[in-house]
Amino acid sequence: MTGTAEIKAGERVVQHPAPEEDVNVHIGGRLRKAREWADLSQQEFAAQLAIPLARLSQYETGARQLTLDDLMEACALLRINPLYLFADDGDDATSVRVPADPNGERHANGTEAEALVRAFEQIPDRGTRAGAMTLIRSMAPRHSA
C-alpha cells in the first residue's frame, strides 16, 4: 500500500488506506486474505454468510462495498477483529484476534495466534510453509457450517 493514514484504535495506532486509494479494494483484499487463512473456499464462506457467491466475489475484488451487516458477520465467522479489514497489509499478526468460543471450547488466545503467525511468516521456503500448513490442518478438527 503506497499511502496510509493513522487512526488511533484504543491503545494502538492502526494504519489505514490513504483517502486516494480504493478502500473497497483494500477491504475486499483483506477479507479474501482472512477467508483463505481460515481455509474456506468462496463457496463455503458465501454459504456461511448466507449471501450469493457473486456478492462475495464482488466484495473481495472491491467491485461492491461491503455492508455493515455482512462485514460484522464475516468478522465473526472468521474470528477476526473488524479493524483487520481496514489495517495496512503489514499489520496481519497484530490485527487478528481469536476470541473465546461461546460454547466453552478452548481456542488459541490472541498472543498464541500472533506468535504462530509471526513464526510462520519467518519460514523462508514455500515448500516448508506448505508442509507446516498440511501438518497443522491434519491436527485441527474440521468444523462444518
ROKEDO-686050 format. One line per field, with one value per atom (N, C-alpha, C, O): x, y, z; atom name; residue number from 1; residue in three letters. Coordinates in nm, 2 decimals. Layout:
residues N
x <- (X,...)
y <- (Y,...)
z <- (Z,...)
name <- (CA,...)
resi <- (NUM,...)
resn <- (ALA,...)
***
This chain:
residues 145
x <- (0.09,0.00,0.09,0.18,0.06,0.15,0.13,0.23,0.01,-0.01,-0.10,-0.19,-0.07,-0.16,-0.19,-0.12,-0.29,-0.33,-0.34,-0.40,-0.29,-0.30,-0.42,-0.46,-0.49,-0.61,-0.59,-0.56,-0.61,-0.59,-0.71,-0.83,-0.69,-0.79,-0.76,-0.68,-0.82,-0.79,-0.65,-0.62,-0.56,-0.43,-0.33,-0.21,-0.37,-0.27,-0.31,-0.42,-0.21,-0.23,-0.24,-0.16,-0.35,-0.37,-0.35,-0.40,-0.28,-0.25,-0.37,-0.42,-0.43,-0.54,-0.51,-0.42,-0.58,-0.55,-0.57,-0.66,-0.48,-0.50,-0.62,-0.66,-0.69,-0.81,-0.81,-0.91,-0.69,-0.68,-0.69,-0.71,-0.67,-0.67,-0.81,-0.89,-0.84,-0.97,-0.99,-0.94,-1.07,-1.09,-1.16,-1.13,-1.26,-1.33,-1.24,-1.25,-1.14,-1.04,-0.95,-0.93,-0.91,-0.83,-0.91,-0.85,-1.03,-1.11,-1.14,-1.13,-1.17,-1.20,-1.08,-1.10,-0.96,-0.84,-0.81,-0.77,-0.83,-0.81,-0.91,-0.88,-1.04,-1.14,-1.10,-1.11,-1.06,-1.01,-0.90,-0.90,-0.80,-0.68,-0.73,-0.68,-0.82,-0.87,-0.95,-0.93,-1.03,-1.10,-1.01,-1.02,-0.90,-0.81,-0.73,-0.70,-0.70,-0.63,-0.71,-0.66,-0.84,-0.94,-0.96,-1.03,-0.90,-0.91,-1.05,-1.10,-1.12,-1.25,-1.25,-1.18,-1.33,-1.35,-1.45,-1.52,-1.45,-1.56,-1.70,-1.78,-1.72,-1.85,-1.89,-2.00,-1.79,-1.82,-1.85,-1.94,-1.77,-1.78,-1.91,-1.98,-1.94,-2.07,-2.19,-2.28,-2.18,-2.29,-2.30,-2.41,-2.19,-2.19,-2.25,-2.32,-2.22,-2.27,-2.41,-2.48,-2.46,-2.60,-2.61,-2.71,-2.51,-2.51,-2.48,-2.41,-2.52,-2.48,-2.33,-2.26,-2.28,-2.13,-2.09,-1.98,-2.17,-2.13,-2.11,-2.02,-2.19,-2.18,-2.04,-1.97,-2.01,-1.88,-1.77,-1.67,-1.78,-1.67,-1.66,-1.55,-1.77,-1.77,-1.71,-1.63,-1.74,-1.68,-1.53,-1.45,-1.48,-1.34,-1.26,-1.14,-1.32,-1.25,-1.26,-1.19,-1.35,-1.38,-1.48,-1.50,-1.54,-1.64,-1.77,-1.85,-1.79,-1.91,-1.86,-1.78,-1.92,-1.90,-1.96,-2.08,-1.88,-1.93,-2.03,-2.00,-2.15,-2.24,-2.20,-2.12,-2.24,-2.20,-2.24,-2.17,-2.37,-2.41,-2.32,-2.28,-2.29,-2.20,-2.06,-2.00,-2.01,-1.88,-1.87,-1.78,-1.97,-1.97,-1.99,-1.92,-2.07,-2.09,-1.97,-1.93,-1.90,-1.78,-1.67,-1.60,-1.66,-1.56,-1.58,-1.49,-1.71,-1.75,-1.72,-1.66,-1.75,-1.73,-1.58,-1.54,-1.50,-1.36,-1.28,-1.16,-1.35,-1.29,-1.17,-1.06,-1.21,-1.11,-1.17,-1.29,-1.08,-1.12,-1.15,-1.08,-1.27,-1.30,-1.19,-1.19,-1.11,-1.00,-0.90,-0.84,-0.89,-0.81,-0.84,-0.75,-0.96,-1.00,-0.96,-0.95,-0.94,-0.90,-0.75,-0.70,-0.68,-0.54,-0.45,-0.50,-0.33,-0.24,-0.19,-0.20,-0.15,-0.12,-0.01,-0.01,0.08,0.18,0.13,0.21,0.00,-0.05,-0.12,-0.21,-0.09,-0.17,-0.17,-0.27,-0.05,-0.04,-0.10,-0.16,-0.09,-0.15,-0.30,-0.36,-0.35,-0.49,-0.59,-0.70,-0.54,-0.62,-0.63,-0.53,-0.75,-0.77,-0.86,-0.96,-0.83,-0.92,-0.99,-0.94,-1.12,-1.20,-1.23,-1.22,-1.27,-1.31,-1.43,-1.52,-1.44,-1.56,-1.68,-1.66,-1.80,-1.91,-1.96,-2.03,-1.92,-1.95,-1.86,-1.87,-1.76,-1.66,-1.54,-1.46,-1.53,-1.42,-1.29,-1.31,-1.18,-1.06,-1.00,-0.98,-0.97,-0.90,-0.77,-0.76,-0.69,-0.56,-0.60,-0.69,-0.53,-0.56,-0.49,-0.41,-0.51,-0.46,-0.30,-0.24,-0.24,-0.10,-0.04,0.06,-0.10,-0.06,-0.08,0.01,-0.19,-0.21,-0.12,-0.06,-0.09,0.01,0.15,0.22,0.19,0.32,0.33,0.43,0.22,0.22,0.23,0.31,0.16,0.16,0.30,0.36,0.36,0.49,0.59,0.68,0.59,0.68,0.66,0.76,0.54,0.51,0.56,0.62,0.55,0.59,0.74,0.80,0.82,0.96,1.02,1.14,0.93,0.98,1.00,0.91,1.13,1.16,1.12,1.08,1.11,1.09,0.94,0.88,0.89,0.75,0.71,0.60,0.79,0.76,0.75,0.66,0.84,0.84,0.71,0.64,0.67,0.54,0.43,0.33,0.42,0.32,0.31,0.20,0.43,0.43,0.38,0.31,0.41,0.37,0.21,0.15,0.16,0.02,-0.05,-0.16,0.00,-0.06,-0.06,-0.16,0.05,0.06,-0.04,-0.12,-0.05,-0.15,-0.29,-0.37,-0.32,-0.46,-0.49,-0.61,-0.39,-0.42,-0.45,-0.52,-0.40,-0.41,-0.54,-0.59,-0.59,-0.71,-0.84,-0.85,-0.93,-1.06,-1.13,-1.12,-1.20,-1.28,-1.42,-1.49,-1.46,-1.60,-1.68,-1.64,-1.80,-1.89,-1.98,-2.01,-2.03,-2.11,-2.26,-2.34)
y <- (-0.12,0.00,0.12,0.13,0.21,0.33,0.43,0.48,0.48,0.58,0.54,0.46,0.58,0.54,0.66,0.76,0.65,0.75,0.68,0.57,0.74,0.67,0.71,0.83,0.62,0.64,0.56,0.44,0.63,0.56,0.47,0.51,0.34,0.25,0.20,0.10,0.25,0.21,0.26,0.38,0.16,0.19,0.19,0.23,0.13,0.12,0.20,0.23,0.23,0.31,0.21,0.12,0.23,0.14,0.21,0.33,0.15,0.21,0.19,0.07,0.29,0.28,0.33,0.41,0.28,0.32,0.47,0.53,0.54,0.68,0.71,0.62,0.82,0.85,0.83,0.80,0.86,0.85,0.70,0.67,0.61,0.46,0.41,0.46,0.31,0.25,0.16,0.05,0.21,0.15,0.01,-0.08,0.01,-0.12,-0.23,-0.34,-0.19,-0.29,-0.34,-0.46,-0.24,-0.28,-0.37,-0.48,-0.34,-0.42,-0.55,-0.65,-0.55,-0.68,-0.77,-0.89,-0.72,-0.80,-0.86,-0.97,-0.78,-0.82,-0.93,-1.03,-0.92,-1.02,-1.15,-1.25,-1.14,-1.26,-1.33,-1.45,-1.25,-1.30,-1.37,-1.48,-1.31,-1.38,-1.50,-1.60,-1.50,-1.62,-1.73,-1.85,-1.70,-1.80,-1.85,-1.97,-1.76,-1.80,-1.90,-1.99,-1.88,-1.97,-2.10,-2.19,-2.11,-2.23,-2.26,-2.37,-2.15,-2.16,-2.12,-2.03,-2.19,-2.16,-2.04,-2.02,-1.97,-1.87,-1.93,-1.87,-2.05,-2.11,-2.14,-2.12,-2.20,-2.23,-2.10,-2.10,-2.00,-1.88,-1.80,-1.75,-1.80,-1.74,-1.81,-1.75,-1.94,-2.02,-1.99,-1.97,-1.98,-1.94,-1.80,-1.78,-1.71,-1.57,-1.56,-1.46,-1.67,-1.67,-1.56,-1.49,-1.54,-1.44,-1.52,-1.62,-1.46,-1.52,-1.52,-1.43,-1.62,-1.63,-1.51,-1.45,-1.46,-1.34,-1.22,-1.14,-1.20,-1.09,-1.10,-1.00,-1.22,-1.23,-1.20,-1.14,-1.25,-1.22,-1.07,-1.02,-1.00,-0.86,-0.79,-0.69,-0.84,-0.78,-0.80,-0.70,-0.92,-0.95,-0.87,-0.85,-0.84,-0.76,-0.61,-0.54,-0.57,-0.43,-0.37,-0.25,-0.45,-0.41,-0.36,-0.29,-0.41,-0.38,-0.34,-0.41,-0.24,-0.20,-0.30,-0.33,-0.35,-0.44,-0.37,-0.26,-0.44,-0.38,-0.40,-0.49,-0.32,-0.33,-0.46,-0.53,-0.51,-0.64,-0.75,-0.84,-0.75,-0.86,-0.85,-0.95,-0.72,-0.71,-0.77,-0.84,-0.74,-0.79,-0.94,-1.01,-0.99,-1.14,-1.21,-1.31,-1.15,-1.21,-1.21,-1.31,-1.10,-1.09,-1.20,-1.26,-1.21,-1.31,-1.45,-1.53,-1.48,-1.62,-1.65,-1.76,-1.55,-1.57,-1.55,-1.57,-1.50,-1.48,-1.37,-1.39,-1.26,-1.16,-1.03,-1.01,-0.94,-0.81,-0.73,-0.73,-0.66,-0.58,-0.48,-0.45,-0.43,-0.34,-0.41,-0.34,-0.54,-0.61,-0.57,-0.56,-0.56,-0.53,-0.39,-0.36,-0.30,-0.16,-0.14,-0.04,-0.22,-0.20,-0.22,-0.28,-0.17,-0.18,-0.32,-0.40,-0.36,-0.50,-0.56,-0.68,-0.48,-0.53,-0.55,-0.59,-0.54,-0.54,-0.67,-0.68,-0.78,-0.91,-0.96,-0.98,-0.99,-1.06,-0.99,-1.05,-0.85,-0.78,-0.75,-0.70,-0.77,-0.74,-0.86,-0.84,-0.98,-1.09,-1.14,-1.15,-1.15,-1.20,-1.32,-1.32,-1.42,-1.54,-1.54,-1.56,-1.50,-1.49,-1.63,-1.73,-1.63,-1.75,-1.80,-1.72,-1.93,-1.99,-1.98,-2.01,-1.94,-1.92,-2.05,-2.05,-2.17,-2.30,-2.35,-2.46,-2.27,-2.30,-2.38,-2.42,-2.41,-2.48,-2.39,-2.27,-2.44,-2.36,-2.34,-2.44,-2.22,-2.19,-2.11,-2.06,-2.10,-2.02,-1.88,-1.82,-1.82,-1.68,-1.60,-1.65,-1.47,-1.38,-1.38,-1.38,-1.39,-1.40,-1.52,-1.52,-1.64,-1.76,-1.76,-1.80,-1.71,-1.69,-1.60,-1.63,-1.49,-1.39,-1.45,-1.43,-1.53,-1.59,-1.69,-1.70,-1.77,-1.87,-1.80,-1.85,-1.69,-1.62,-1.56,-1.58,-1.50,-1.44,-1.55,-1.53,-1.66,-1.77,-1.83,-1.85,-1.84,-1.89,-1.80,-1.84,-1.67,-1.57,-1.57,-1.52,-1.62,-1.62,-1.74,-1.74,-1.84,-1.95,-1.91,-1.88,-1.91,-1.85,-1.95,-1.90,-2.08,-2.17,-2.20,-2.24,-2.18,-2.20,-2.35,-2.37,-2.44,-2.58,-2.62,-2.69,-2.56,-2.58,-2.52,-2.58,-2.40,-2.34,-2.43,-2.45,-2.48,-2.57,-2.70,-2.74,-2.75,-2.87,-2.84,-2.92,-2.72,-2.68,-2.66,-2.71,-2.61,-2.59,-2.73,-2.75,-2.82,-2.95,-3.02,-3.08,-3.01,-3.07,-3.00,-3.08,-2.87,-2.80,-2.84,-2.87,-2.84,-2.88,-3.02,-3.05,-3.11,-3.25,-3.27,-3.36,-3.18,-3.19,-3.11,-3.14,-3.02,-2.94,-3.01,-3.05,-3.01,-3.07,-2.97,-2.85,-3.03,-2.95,-2.93,-3.02,-2.80,-2.77,-2.75,-2.69,-2.81,-2.80,-2.68,-2.64,-2.61,-2.50,-2.53,-2.44)
z <- (0.00,0.00,0.00,0.08,-0.09,-0.10,0.00,0.06,0.03,0.12,0.24,0.21,0.36,0.47,0.56,0.55,0.63,0.73,0.86,0.87,0.97,1.10,1.18,1.18,1.24,1.32,1.45,1.44,1.56,1.69,1.72,1.71,1.75,1.79,1.93,1.94,2.03,2.16,2.20,2.19,2.23,2.27,2.16,2.17,2.04,1.93,1.81,1.79,1.73,1.61,1.49,1.48,1.41,1.30,1.17,1.16,1.08,0.95,0.86,0.85,0.80,0.71,0.57,0.56,0.47,0.34,0.33,0.39,0.26,0.24,0.15,0.08,0.17,0.10,-0.05,-0.11,-0.11,-0.26,-0.31,-0.42,-0.22,-0.26,-0.25,-0.17,-0.32,-0.33,-0.20,-0.19,-0.11,0.02,0.00,0.07,-0.10,-0.12,-0.17,-0.13,-0.25,-0.30,-0.18,-0.17,-0.10,0.02,0.11,0.15,0.15,0.24,0.18,0.25,0.06,-0.01,-0.02,0.00,-0.04,-0.04,0.09,0.11,0.20,0.33,0.37,0.44,0.33,0.35,0.28,0.35,0.16,0.09,0.16,0.18,0.20,0.28,0.40,0.43,0.48,0.60,0.57,0.64,0.46,0.43,0.39,0.43,0.31,0.27,0.39,0.40,0.49,0.61,0.69,0.76,0.68,0.75,0.67,0.72,0.56,0.47,0.43,0.42,0.39,0.33,0.19,0.15,0.11,-0.03,-0.04,0.06,-0.15,-0.16,-0.15,-0.09,-0.21,-0.20,-0.05,-0.01,0.03,0.17,0.25,0.32,0.22,0.30,0.26,0.35,0.14,0.09,0.16,0.20,0.16,0.22,0.37,0.42,0.44,0.58,0.61,0.70,0.51,0.53,0.48,0.50,0.41,0.35,0.25,0.25,0.17,0.06,-0.07,-0.07,-0.19,-0.31,-0.34,-0.29,-0.40,-0.43,-0.51,-0.48,-0.60,-0.68,-0.59,-0.62,-0.49,-0.40,-0.32,-0.31,-0.27,-0.20,-0.30,-0.26,-0.42,-0.52,-0.54,-0.55,-0.55,-0.57,-0.45,-0.46,-0.33,-0.20,-0.21,-0.18,-0.24,-0.24,-0.34,-0.32,-0.46,-0.56,-0.54,-0.61,-0.45,-0.43,-0.53,-0.53,-0.61,-0.70,-0.63,-0.69,-0.51,-0.43,-0.29,-0.23,-0.23,-0.09,0.00,-0.01,0.10,0.20,0.29,0.34,0.31,0.40,0.54,0.57,0.63,0.77,0.83,0.90,0.80,0.85,0.80,0.88,0.67,0.61,0.67,0.69,0.69,0.75,0.89,0.92,0.97,1.11,1.11,1.19,1.03,1.02,0.97,1.03,0.87,0.82,0.92,0.94,1.00,1.10,1.21,1.26,1.25,1.35,1.30,1.37,1.18,1.12,1.11,1.13,1.07,1.05,1.18,1.18,1.29,1.42,1.41,1.46,1.34,1.32,1.38,1.38,1.42,1.47,1.34,1.24,1.34,1.22,1.18,1.06,1.27,1.24,1.14,1.06,1.14,1.05,0.90,0.82,0.87,0.73,0.69,0.57,0.78,0.75,0.76,0.71,0.83,0.86,0.74,0.64,0.75,0.64,0.62,0.72,0.50,0.47,0.57,0.59,0.62,0.71,0.85,0.94,0.88,1.02,1.04,1.13,0.97,0.99,1.13,1.19,1.19,1.31,1.43,1.52,1.43,1.55,1.53,1.62,1.41,1.39,1.41,1.45,1.40,1.41,1.56,1.63,1.61,1.74,1.74,1.66,1.81,1.82,1.95,2.06,1.95,2.07,2.13,2.07,2.26,2.32,2.26,2.21,2.25,2.19,2.28,2.40,2.23,2.32,2.38,2.48,2.33,2.38,2.48,2.53,2.52,2.62,2.57,2.65,2.44,2.39,2.40,2.39,2.42,2.43,2.29,2.21,2.26,2.13,2.17,2.28,2.07,2.09,2.12,2.06,2.22,2.25,2.15,2.07,2.16,2.06,2.06,1.95,2.18,2.19,2.12,2.05,2.14,2.08,1.93,1.86,1.88,1.74,1.67,1.57,1.74,1.69,1.68,1.58,1.78,1.78,1.67,1.60,1.65,1.54,1.40,1.32,1.38,1.26,1.23,1.12,1.34,1.32,1.29,1.20,1.35,1.33,1.19,1.12,1.15,1.01,0.90,0.80,0.93,0.83,0.82,0.72,0.92,0.91,0.84,0.81,0.80,0.73,0.58,0.51,0.53,0.40,0.29,0.18,0.31,0.20,0.18,0.28,0.06,0.03,0.06,0.11,0.02,0.04,0.19,0.23,0.27,0.42,0.47,0.56,0.43,0.48,0.44,0.52,0.32,0.27,0.36,0.40,0.39,0.48,0.62,0.68,0.67,0.80,0.80,0.90,0.70,0.69,0.68,0.74,0.60,0.59,0.73,0.77,0.80,0.94,1.03,1.10,1.03,1.12,1.09,1.17,0.96,0.91,0.95,0.98,0.94,0.98,1.13,1.17,1.21,1.35,1.40,1.51,1.32,1.36,1.32,1.21,1.41,1.37,1.27,1.28,1.18,1.08,1.13,1.16,1.14,1.18,1.06,0.96,1.06,0.95,0.97,1.09,0.87,0.88,0.90,0.91)
name <- (N,CA,C,O,N,CA,C,O,N,CA,C,O,N,CA,C,O,N,CA,C,O,N,CA,C,O,N,CA,C,O,N,CA,C,O,N,CA,C,O,N,CA,C,O,N,CA,C,O,N,CA,C,O,N,CA,C,O,N,CA,C,O,N,CA,C,O,N,CA,C,O,N,CA,C,O,N,CA,C,O,N,CA,C,O,N,CA,C,O,N,CA,C,O,N,CA,C,O,N,CA,C,O,N,CA,C,O,N,CA,C,O,N,CA,C,O,N,CA,C,O,N,CA,C,O,N,CA,C,O,N,CA,C,O,N,CA,C,O,N,CA,C,O,N,CA,C,O,N,CA,C,O,N,CA,C,O,N,CA,C,O,N,CA,C,O,N,CA,C,O,N,CA,C,O,N,CA,C,O,N,CA,C,O,N,CA,C,O,N,CA,C,O,N,CA,C,O,N,CA,C,O,N,CA,C,O,N,CA,C,O,N,CA,C,O,N,CA,C,O,N,CA,C,O,N,CA,C,O,N,CA,C,O,N,CA,C,O,N,CA,C,O,N,CA,C,O,N,CA,C,O,N,CA,C,O,N,CA,C,O,N,CA,C,O,N,CA,C,O,N,CA,C,O,N,CA,C,O,N,CA,C,O,N,CA,C,O,N,CA,C,O,N,CA,C,O,N,CA,C,O,N,CA,C,O,N,CA,C,O,N,CA,C,O,N,CA,C,O,N,CA,C,O,N,CA,C,O,N,CA,C,O,N,CA,C,O,N,CA,C,O,N,CA,C,O,N,CA,C,O,N,CA,C,O,N,CA,C,O,N,CA,C,O,N,CA,C,O,N,CA,C,O,N,CA,C,O,N,CA,C,O,N,CA,C,O,N,CA,C,O,N,CA,C,O,N,CA,C,O,N,CA,C,O,N,CA,C,O,N,CA,C,O,N,CA,C,O,N,CA,C,O,N,CA,C,O,N,CA,C,O,N,CA,C,O,N,CA,C,O,N,CA,C,O,N,CA,C,O,N,CA,C,O,N,CA,C,O,N,CA,C,O,N,CA,C,O,N,CA,C,O,N,CA,C,O,N,CA,C,O,N,CA,C,O,N,CA,C,O,N,CA,C,O,N,CA,C,O,N,CA,C,O,N,CA,C,O,N,CA,C,O,N,CA,C,O,N,CA,C,O,N,CA,C,O,N,CA,C,O,N,CA,C,O,N,CA,C,O,N,CA,C,O,N,CA,C,O,N,CA,C,O,N,CA,C,O,N,CA,C,O,N,CA,C,O,N,CA,C,O,N,CA,C,O,N,CA,C,O,N,CA,C,O,N,CA,C,O,N,CA,C,O,N,CA,C,O,N,CA,C,O,N,CA,C,O,N,CA,C,O,N,CA,C,O,N,CA,C,O,N,CA,C,O,N,CA,C,O,N,CA,C,O,N,CA,C,O,N,CA,C,O,N,CA,C,O,N,CA,C,O)
resi <- (1,1,1,1,2,2,2,2,3,3,3,3,4,4,4,4,5,5,5,5,6,6,6,6,7,7,7,7,8,8,8,8,9,9,9,9,10,10,10,10,11,11,11,11,12,12,12,12,13,13,13,13,14,14,14,14,15,15,15,15,16,16,16,16,17,17,17,17,18,18,18,18,19,19,19,19,20,20,20,20,21,21,21,21,22,22,22,22,23,23,23,23,24,24,24,24,25,25,25,25,26,26,26,26,27,27,27,27,28,28,28,28,29,29,29,29,30,30,30,30,31,31,31,31,32,32,32,32,33,33,33,33,34,34,34,34,35,35,35,35,36,36,36,36,37,37,37,37,38,38,38,38,39,39,39,39,40,40,40,40,41,41,41,41,42,42,42,42,43,43,43,43,44,44,44,44,45,45,45,45,46,46,46,46,47,47,47,47,48,48,48,48,49,49,49,49,50,50,50,50,51,51,51,51,52,52,52,52,53,53,53,53,54,54,54,54,55,55,55,55,56,56,56,56,57,57,57,57,58,58,58,58,59,59,59,59,60,60,60,60,61,61,61,61,62,62,62,62,63,63,63,63,64,64,64,64,65,65,65,65,66,66,66,66,67,67,67,67,68,68,68,68,69,69,69,69,70,70,70,70,71,71,71,71,72,72,72,72,73,73,73,73,74,74,74,74,75,75,75,75,76,76,76,76,77,77,77,77,78,78,78,78,79,79,79,79,80,80,80,80,81,81,81,81,82,82,82,82,83,83,83,83,84,84,84,84,85,85,85,85,86,86,86,86,87,87,87,87,88,88,88,88,89,89,89,89,90,90,90,90,91,91,91,91,92,92,92,92,93,93,93,93,94,94,94,94,95,95,95,95,96,96,96,96,97,97,97,97,98,98,98,98,99,99,99,99,100,100,100,100,101,101,101,101,102,102,102,102,103,103,103,103,104,104,104,104,105,105,105,105,106,106,106,106,107,107,107,107,108,108,108,108,109,109,109,109,110,110,110,110,111,111,111,111,112,112,112,112,113,113,113,113,114,114,114,114,115,115,115,115,116,116,116,116,117,117,117,117,118,118,118,118,119,119,119,119,120,120,120,120,121,121,121,121,122,122,122,122,123,123,123,123,124,124,124,124,125,125,125,125,126,126,126,126,127,127,127,127,128,128,128,128,129,129,129,129,130,130,130,130,131,131,131,131,132,132,132,132,133,133,133,133,134,134,134,134,135,135,135,135,136,136,136,136,137,137,137,137,138,138,138,138,139,139,139,139,140,140,140,140,141,141,141,141,142,142,142,142,143,143,143,143,144,144,144,144,145,145,145,145)
resn <- (MET,MET,MET,MET,THR,THR,THR,THR,GLY,GLY,GLY,GLY,THR,THR,THR,THR,ALA,ALA,ALA,ALA,GLU,GLU,GLU,GLU,ILE,ILE,ILE,ILE,LYS,LYS,LYS,LYS,ALA,ALA,ALA,ALA,GLY,GLY,GLY,GLY,GLU,GLU,GLU,GLU,ARG,ARG,ARG,ARG,VAL,VAL,VAL,VAL,VAL,VAL,VAL,VAL,GLN,GLN,GLN,GLN,HIS,HIS,HIS,HIS,PRO,PRO,PRO,PRO,ALA,ALA,ALA,ALA,PRO,PRO,PRO,PRO,GLU,GLU,GLU,GLU,GLU,GLU,GLU,GLU,ASP,ASP,ASP,ASP,VAL,VAL,VAL,VAL,ASN,ASN,ASN,ASN,VAL,VAL,VAL,VAL,HIS,HIS,HIS,HIS,ILE,ILE,ILE,ILE,GLY,GLY,GLY,GLY,GLY,GLY,GLY,GLY,ARG,ARG,ARG,ARG,LEU,LEU,LEU,LEU,ARG,ARG,ARG,ARG,LYS,LYS,LYS,LYS,ALA,ALA,ALA,ALA,ARG,ARG,ARG,ARG,GLU,GLU,GLU,GLU,TRP,TRP,TRP,TRP,ALA,ALA,ALA,ALA,ASP,ASP,ASP,ASP,LEU,LEU,LEU,LEU,SER,SER,SER,SER,GLN,GLN,GLN,GLN,GLN,GLN,GLN,GLN,GLU,GLU,GLU,GLU,PHE,PHE,PHE,PHE,ALA,ALA,ALA,ALA,ALA,ALA,ALA,ALA,GLN,GLN,GLN,GLN,LEU,LEU,LEU,LEU,ALA,ALA,ALA,ALA,ILE,ILE,ILE,ILE,PRO,PRO,PRO,PRO,LEU,LEU,LEU,LEU,ALA,ALA,ALA,ALA,ARG,ARG,ARG,ARG,LEU,LEU,LEU,LEU,SER,SER,SER,SER,GLN,GLN,GLN,GLN,TYR,TYR,TYR,TYR,GLU,GLU,GLU,GLU,THR,THR,THR,THR,GLY,GLY,GLY,GLY,ALA,ALA,ALA,ALA,ARG,ARG,ARG,ARG,GLN,GLN,GLN,GLN,LEU,LEU,LEU,LEU,THR,THR,THR,THR,LEU,LEU,LEU,LEU,ASP,ASP,ASP,ASP,ASP,ASP,ASP,ASP,LEU,LEU,LEU,LEU,MET,MET,MET,MET,GLU,GLU,GLU,GLU,ALA,ALA,ALA,ALA,CYS,CYS,CYS,CYS,ALA,ALA,ALA,ALA,LEU,LEU,LEU,LEU,LEU,LEU,LEU,LEU,ARG,ARG,ARG,ARG,ILE,ILE,ILE,ILE,ASN,ASN,ASN,ASN,PRO,PRO,PRO,PRO,LEU,LEU,LEU,LEU,TYR,TYR,TYR,TYR,LEU,LEU,LEU,LEU,PHE,PHE,PHE,PHE,ALA,ALA,ALA,ALA,ASP,ASP,ASP,ASP,ASP,ASP,ASP,ASP,GLY,GLY,GLY,GLY,ASP,ASP,ASP,ASP,ASP,ASP,ASP,ASP,ALA,ALA,ALA,ALA,THR,THR,THR,THR,SER,SER,SER,SER,VAL,VAL,VAL,VAL,ARG,ARG,ARG,ARG,VAL,VAL,VAL,VAL,PRO,PRO,PRO,PRO,ALA,ALA,ALA,ALA,ASP,ASP,ASP,ASP,PRO,PRO,PRO,PRO,ASN,ASN,ASN,ASN,GLY,GLY,GLY,GLY,GLU,GLU,GLU,GLU,ARG,ARG,ARG,ARG,HIS,HIS,HIS,HIS,ALA,ALA,ALA,ALA,ASN,ASN,ASN,ASN,GLY,GLY,GLY,GLY,THR,THR,THR,THR,GLU,GLU,GLU,GLU,ALA,ALA,ALA,ALA,GLU,GLU,GLU,GLU,ALA,ALA,ALA,ALA,LEU,LEU,LEU,LEU,VAL,VAL,VAL,VAL,ARG,ARG,ARG,ARG,ALA,ALA,ALA,ALA,PHE,PHE,PHE,PHE,GLU,GLU,GLU,GLU,GLN,GLN,GLN,GLN,ILE,ILE,ILE,ILE,PRO,PRO,PRO,PRO,ASP,ASP,ASP,ASP,ARG,ARG,ARG,ARG,GLY,GLY,GLY,GLY,THR,THR,THR,THR,ARG,ARG,ARG,ARG,ALA,ALA,ALA,ALA,GLY,GLY,GLY,GLY,ALA,ALA,ALA,ALA,MET,MET,MET,MET,THR,THR,THR,THR,LEU,LEU,LEU,LEU,ILE,ILE,ILE,ILE,ARG,ARG,ARG,ARG,SER,SER,SER,SER,MET,MET,MET,MET,ALA,ALA,ALA,ALA,PRO,PRO,PRO,PRO,ARG,ARG,ARG,ARG,HIS,HIS,HIS,HIS,SER,SER,SER,SER,ALA,ALA,ALA,ALA)
***
